[in-house]
Each structure stands twice: as structure tokens, then as C-alpha cells.
Amino acid sequence: MKRLTMAAAVAFGVVGAAVPAHAVLQISGTVGGIAVQCADQNFSCDTNPLLGQLSVGDSTLNGVQFIGSSQTQTVGPPTNRLDSSSFQIINNSGSTQNIQLAVSGTGFAAPTTLFSASGGGTFETAAGSLVNLAFYADAANQQGADSPTDAPGTQVFAGSHVAVGLTDTFALNSGVLPLAETGPFSMTLLASGTLVNGGSLVGRTQAAVTDVPSTPVSEPGSLLILGGSLAAFGLWRSRRRFGDNA
């Protein structure tokens, strides 16, 4: 157990370790009672130095191996994006494991009118495994993912899938939905479920995208040209009408 905890600390940072006070992007998770967390720019666990890109190294938690995890946040315009992915999750623990993950970002741009969410992956030798995906938006702009179930705001989409067969690819998609946010807001992605012993989930992805429409503002010079053109057109029409009457 001590070795597992140390591995988790290197890759994520055991809950309770120092993280930025007001993280913009962060991830947290639990596997078999081991809780981990990492925030963007916390370089004890974030291997990507770029702001808005959070990557954590390969790790094993309670016999479940996580290979290649990456989270990104993009603030509009023209779109806000929150993405989470892992190359492969493999359960070699000897028993079915419960897994919970949360990824959250704050300070997304407004106004927004539209929202779309999706998630997918491929189960291998994992029949009976379960995945639940949920997407949240919060007008109060609160930070989520302080724990694997921490998702402030309102759930805007959710879906689930149970694995069958030797391989099973799933894709969940919300389509385009209305989402009216008038000020800075946060989004959170939740993923939870079970993975049977010897099973793996390959290419897990989860993404949320919102629009940030922009209204072009005419420059003063353009307005003057437009006004002059309209005035000239009006004068020409008046002179033509006077000539016709004469």
C-alpha cells in the first residue's frame, strides 16, 4: 500500500499536497479508496509547463494502471473548450475496481448560446464494465474537481455504457444544446464506473465545447462613409424625382 501511495504522489499528488489556491484547471480521482489530485502549474505532478495544459505521468493506483493522461482548457472567443483524455487504463488488481475522475476549469468566456459534449473509448476484454460520463456548467464560476465527485453548477448532459464482448467501442454525444452564460463560468467533466480485472479502457476521451459569439463593431471611419453614401443616395433620388416632375 505504501508503494502505491508513493506512485500516486509522483504522478498526481496525494490529496492534501499543496496546489495553487485558485487553480484554473485541475484533475482529481479515486481508485479503490486512494484519492489523488493535480492542478495546472503544480510541477510536482503536472509534467506540461504550458498554462492551460495539464499532463500527468504514468501511474498505478490500487493495481489500476493509467498510461498517458492529458487535460486542456481553451478560453474563447470563438469557442470555450475543456478536454480530458487517457491513452489506456488497465486493471491488473485481481478484482473489479471502482474508478472516479473529475476535470474542471474556471474562467470560461461569455456570452454563450450553444453547448456540445461528447465522450468515447474502447473496452478490451472488459465485458460487464461500466462507464458514466457527466458534464456540468456553473454560472457562479466555482472551481470543481476538488474531489472526484465535485461538480458545481448544473448538469447539462450525461450518458452511460456497459461493455460487452471482447472489444466494445462506445461514443456518447449530446448534439448541440442551448447554454446561455452571461459572465465568466466554470465547466466540469465527471467520469466514473467499474473496470473488471484484466480489462482495459483504451483511448478514453471527454470534451465540452461552447460558442462565444462576437458582434463586429463598425469603426468610426466606416460609419462616416456609410452615412455619406446614404446621404448622397438620398440627394440623387430627390433630384431624379424633381426632374421627372418637371
C-alpha positions as CSV (number, residue, x, y, z in Angstrom):
1,M,0.0,0.0,0.0
2,K,2.8,2.4,0.8
3,R,4.4,1.8,-2.6
4,L,1.1,2.5,-4.4
5,T,0.6,5.8,-2.4
6,M,4.1,6.9,-3.3
7,A,3.5,6.2,-7.0
8,A,0.3,8.2,-6.8
9,A,2.1,11.1,-5.2
10,V,4.7,11.2,-8.0
11,A,2.1,11.1,-10.8
12,F,-0.8,13.2,-9.4
13,G,0.0,14.4,-5.9
14,V,-1.9,12.8,-3.0
15,V,-4.9,14.8,-1.8
16,G,-3.6,17.2,0.8
17,A,-0.5,18.2,-1.1
18,A,-0.1,21.8,-2.0
19,V,-2.0,23.0,-5.0
20,P,-2.5,26.6,-6.3
21,A,-5.1,28.5,-4.3
22,H,-7.3,29.3,-7.2
23,A,-6.5,26.7,-9.8
24,V,-8.0,27.3,-13.3
25,L,-7.6,23.7,-14.5
26,Q,-7.3,20.6,-12.3
27,I,-8.0,16.9,-12.1
28,S,-8.8,14.5,-9.2
29,G,-9.5,10.8,-9.0
30,T,-10.0,7.8,-6.7
31,V,-9.3,4.1,-7.3
32,G,-10.1,1.7,-4.6
33,G,-10.1,4.3,-1.9
34,I,-6.8,6.0,-3.0
35,A,-7.5,9.7,-3.7
36,V,-5.3,11.8,-5.9
37,Q,-5.3,15.4,-7.3
38,C,-3.2,17.6,-9.5
39,A,-3.6,21.3,-10.6
40,D,-2.2,23.1,-13.6
41,Q,1.2,24.6,-13.0
42,N,1.8,22.4,-9.9
43,F,5.0,21.0,-11.3
44,S,5.3,18.3,-8.6
45,C,2.7,16.5,-10.7
46,D,2.0,18.5,-13.8
47,T,4.5,17.5,-16.5
48,N,3.4,20.1,-19.0
49,P,4.8,23.6,-18.3
50,L,2.3,25.4,-20.6
51,L,-0.6,27.2,-18.9
52,G,-4.0,25.5,-19.7
53,Q,-2.4,22.1,-20.4
54,L,-2.3,19.6,-17.6
55,S,-0.5,16.3,-18.1
56,V,0.3,13.7,-15.5
57,G,2.8,10.9,-15.8
58,D,2.0,7.1,-15.9
59,S,0.9,5.8,-12.6
60,T,-0.6,2.7,-10.9
61,L,-3.4,3.2,-8.3
62,N,-4.5,0.1,-6.3
63,G,-3.5,-2.1,-9.2
64,V,-5.0,0.0,-11.9
65,Q,-2.5,1.4,-14.4
66,F,-3.1,4.8,-16.0
67,I,-1.0,5.5,-19.2
68,G,-0.8,8.9,-20.8
69,S,-3.3,11.4,-19.2
70,S,-3.8,14.9,-20.6
71,Q,-6.3,17.7,-19.9
72,T,-6.6,21.0,-21.8
73,Q,-8.6,24.2,-21.4
74,T,-9.1,26.8,-24.1
75,V,-10.9,30.1,-23.4
76,G,-12.8,31.8,-26.2
77,P,-13.6,33.5,-28.4
78,P,-14.6,31.9,-30.7
79,T,-15.1,28.8,-28.5
80,N,-14.5,27.6,-24.9
81,R,-13.1,24.0,-24.7
82,L,-12.5,21.6,-21.8
83,D,-10.9,18.2,-22.8
84,S,-9.7,15.2,-20.9
85,S,-8.1,12.0,-22.3
86,S,-6.1,9.0,-21.3
87,F,-4.3,6.6,-23.7
88,Q,-5.0,3.5,-21.7
89,I,-6.4,2.4,-18.3
90,I,-5.6,-1.3,-17.4
91,N,-6.9,-3.2,-14.3
92,N,-4.4,-5.8,-13.1
93,S,-5.5,-5.6,-9.5
94,G,-7.1,-9.0,-9.3
95,S,-10.6,-7.7,-8.8
96,T,-13.2,-5.3,-10.3
97,Q,-12.3,-1.7,-9.3
98,N,-14.4,1.4,-8.9
99,I,-12.9,4.4,-10.7
100,Q,-13.9,8.1,-10.4
101,L,-12.3,11.0,-12.2
102,A,-13.1,14.8,-12.4
103,V,-11.6,17.5,-14.5
104,S,-12.6,21.2,-14.1
105,G,-11.7,24.6,-15.4
106,T,-12.8,28.1,-14.5
107,G,-12.9,31.5,-16.2
108,F,-14.5,30.5,-19.4
109,A,-15.6,33.4,-21.6
110,A,-19.2,34.6,-22.1
111,P,-21.7,35.2,-23.5
112,T,-22.5,31.8,-24.8
113,T,-25.6,30.4,-26.5
114,L,-24.7,26.9,-27.6
115,F,-23.1,23.8,-26.0
116,S,-21.9,20.4,-27.2
117,A,-20.4,17.4,-25.3
118,S,-19.1,14.0,-26.3
119,G,-17.0,11.2,-24.9
120,G,-15.8,7.8,-26.0
121,G,-13.3,4.9,-25.8
122,T,-12.8,1.2,-26.5
123,F,-13.2,-1.5,-23.8
124,E,-10.9,-4.6,-24.3
125,T,-11.6,-7.9,-22.6
126,A,-13.8,-5.9,-20.2
127,A,-17.3,-7.2,-20.6
128,G,-19.6,-6.0,-17.7
129,S,-17.5,-2.9,-17.1
130,L,-19.5,0.4,-16.8
131,V,-18.7,4.0,-17.7
132,N,-20.7,7.0,-16.7
133,L,-19.9,10.5,-18.2
134,A,-21.4,13.7,-17.0
135,F,-20.9,17.3,-17.9
136,Y,-21.6,20.4,-15.8
137,A,-21.6,24.2,-16.2
138,D,-21.6,26.7,-13.3
139,A,-22.6,30.4,-13.7
140,A,-21.0,31.1,-10.3
141,N,-17.6,30.1,-11.8
142,Q,-16.8,27.8,-8.9
143,Q,-13.8,25.5,-9.1
144,G,-14.7,21.9,-9.5
145,A,-12.6,18.7,-9.2
146,D,-11.6,19.4,-5.6
147,S,-12.7,15.7,-5.3
148,P,-13.7,13.2,-7.9
149,T,-17.4,13.9,-7.3
150,D,-17.1,17.7,-7.0
151,A,-19.1,19.2,-9.9
152,P,-20.6,22.6,-9.1
153,G,-23.5,24.1,-11.1
154,T,-26.0,22.3,-13.4
155,Q,-25.7,19.0,-15.2
156,V,-26.1,19.8,-18.9
157,F,-25.5,16.3,-20.3
158,A,-24.9,12.7,-19.1
159,G,-24.6,9.3,-20.6
160,S,-23.5,5.7,-19.8
161,H,-22.4,2.5,-21.4
162,V,-21.9,-1.2,-20.3
163,A,-19.2,-3.1,-22.1
164,V,-20.0,-6.3,-24.0
165,G,-17.8,-8.8,-25.9
166,L,-14.0,-8.9,-26.2
167,T,-13.9,-5.4,-27.7
168,D,-16.5,-2.7,-27.4
169,T,-16.3,0.9,-28.7
170,F,-18.7,3.4,-27.3
171,A,-19.4,7.0,-28.3
172,L,-21.7,9.4,-26.4
173,N,-22.7,12.7,-28.0
174,S,-25.1,15.4,-26.8
175,G,-25.6,17.1,-30.1
176,V,-25.9,20.9,-30.0
177,L,-27.8,22.2,-26.9
178,P,-28.6,25.7,-25.7
179,L,-26.4,27.1,-23.0
180,A,-26.8,30.8,-22.0
181,E,-24.0,32.1,-19.9
182,T,-23.6,35.8,-19.4
183,G,-20.5,36.0,-17.3
184,P,-17.3,34.0,-16.6
185,F,-18.3,30.4,-15.8
186,S,-16.8,27.0,-15.0
187,M,-17.2,23.6,-16.6
188,T,-16.5,20.2,-15.0
189,L,-16.3,16.7,-16.6
190,L,-17.0,13.6,-14.5
191,A,-16.2,10.1,-15.4
192,S,-17.0,7.1,-13.2
193,G,-17.7,3.4,-13.3
194,T,-16.2,0.0,-12.9
195,L,-13.4,-1.9,-14.7
196,V,-13.2,-5.7,-14.4
197,N,-10.0,-7.4,-13.6
198,G,-7.9,-7.9,-16.7
199,G,-9.9,-5.4,-18.6
200,S,-8.7,-2.1,-20.2
201,L,-10.2,1.1,-21.5
202,V,-8.3,2.5,-24.5
203,G,-8.5,6.0,-25.9
204,R,-10.8,7.4,-23.2
205,T,-11.9,10.9,-24.3
206,Q,-14.3,13.5,-22.9
207,A,-14.9,17.0,-24.3
208,A,-17.2,20.0,-23.8
209,V,-17.3,22.9,-26.2
210,T,-19.4,26.2,-26.0
211,D,-19.6,29.0,-28.5
212,V,-18.6,32.7,-27.8
213,P,-20.4,34.7,-30.4
214,S,-18.8,38.1,-31.3
215,T,-20.6,41.1,-32.8
216,P,-18.4,43.1,-35.1
217,V,-18.2,46.8,-34.1
218,S,-18.0,49.3,-37.0
219,E,-15.1,51.7,-36.9
220,P,-16.0,55.5,-36.9
221,G,-14.5,55.9,-40.4
222,S,-16.7,53.1,-41.7
223,L,-19.8,54.7,-40.2
224,L,-18.9,58.1,-41.7
225,I,-18.5,56.5,-45.2
226,L,-21.8,54.6,-44.8
227,G,-23.6,57.8,-43.7
228,G,-22.2,59.8,-46.6
229,S,-23.2,57.2,-49.1
230,L,-26.7,57.1,-47.7
231,A,-26.9,60.9,-47.9
232,A,-25.7,61.0,-51.5
233,F,-28.1,58.3,-52.5
234,G,-31.0,60.3,-50.9
235,L,-29.9,63.5,-52.7
236,W,-29.7,61.7,-56.1
237,R,-33.2,60.2,-55.5
238,S,-34.6,63.7,-54.7
239,R,-33.1,65.3,-57.9
240,R,-34.3,62.4,-60.1
241,R,-37.9,62.8,-58.7
242,F,-37.7,66.6,-59.3
243,G,-36.6,66.1,-62.9
244,D,-39.4,63.6,-63.6
245,N,-42.0,66.0,-62.2
246,A,-40.6,68.8,-64.4
